[in-house]
């Protein structure tokens, strides 16, 4: 096998697989990337057995062939490569040479026949989604962390994708047991009635979120569809495939508090800054910050024996009775950071019930944050 390719195209393709190939699986070869050279292009494949990527990029192919080489090291090499054109070929000893006139790398690969086969996606109905809208939705439901104790029940902490037929939209719901995020994303066309099957909802692995972000970061429209047990996101030359999670997603509506009439409004950027400052004193063992609400102010206070104490006051108007509750401020930071609204509304009434975080300019998005035990 031998081909020459533009550096930027090669970097773009290999960068898309770094998240997938970095995950540990029972097979070392999944930390490799499979490159197939044929006609006037190369295809790049990666999989962790649950999420897979396939992309096609233009190249000057002299000899057809297939190789598998470590994805991380390949990315480091081509990212720092001094020339704008990169030449790759398989040597007689089976190693892969990456070189130009002044620089030469030789890498040991593995047998391409041992690389897991990617699912064949053919003749499935796709619908178009605005790339920027999908990226915005992904940012809002990407709850970092998650519950490691629930890994044996992935359907409980997976990402719910629900088709809202009447609204012409899809809804994403994500939770980690301490908070919940819900957001809608409008479709650019009306899909078939059975787009998501009889139940109009499926569960995806949350680890697909950063991979979708890499696919849609350009802002181009993307196609989404289902093929048997696979969820598919695709551009013209790139496809992301994810195995759907089996199981029943819990009724998220039971988590969203109803009829909370008390609330306060706060300017987003100011509130974000306050939360970031108070979070400085958070540690692994001390994450709770006391939120004291009164009619004319919100006081945030933390005592961390490992570090010290911090206190900050925010002037605002709260239309409820004074009370105190403990929250992890980083949950509020995650909730409001992706908002486009300049004003945040927090619906809250006690230390026994979760609060709702929303914004007037984000009507399709809300987050629920549960209080910590006093």
C-alpha angles and dihedrals in degrees: 000000000000133000143153122217140178110263096229092052091048093048091048092054098043092045090059092063101047095096093048098045093046093064117098118242133165088266124069091204091071086071086064130079121229115223122190121190118202137146108335101335146048126229121216120205133183134167141173089194092260103049122036137182132200124181134171123211133180116257142159101251117196099169127021119231150117132254138174119205135164107286098210097050092044090054092049091050099049094040090059095035110133098216130068090226123058125199121204129184140161114245127215092261090055095253120131119239121207111186155131130195094293107022129058132180126178119195134189113233135185133244108287089212088069093057111108114254116247118231115267109241111198137154098356124145113254128194127203123245127185106253095216092049091049092048090051091051092049091052091054099049098038099108106186118219107022127188113300089190090065097053090109088059102045093165089070094057099027125112114268116217112193128182113223101201098184093048095043090231144106123236127212121202124186133176139169097191095264099060142010134212126197127183138162127219119198119231122230092219139022111262128211115283091247094050093129098021130257094317094048091223140084136181122236132191110260090226088074089071098081089043092053088048090056091050097049101034090104089064093234119144113266136202123232129190147145130248114185102296097351132094112210132201117183147176123189095279103014131066131187118198126191130184109235119236118245120226141062119294113227117254100268092191088073089062096052109086115236130219100009103165098173120083147141130221121217135178107260102223093046093047090047091054093048091050092049091051095048089047091064089082094050118110137173091272098037116046103140121106119189113236110200113190123197132162095270107024150023117225120199116198134173132181114195114175089200093058114007138254135310132186133179135173129212121195113225144128119262117185097202139075118287115265143147131234138171120238139168101244092206089068088060090047091053091047099051102032095081093043119117091199115101091210125056122207118203115194107202137149112163148001091255099064135054119256126232120231116198143143134222091231092049102057094159095052135074137157129206118208121191120217121240123240115277 
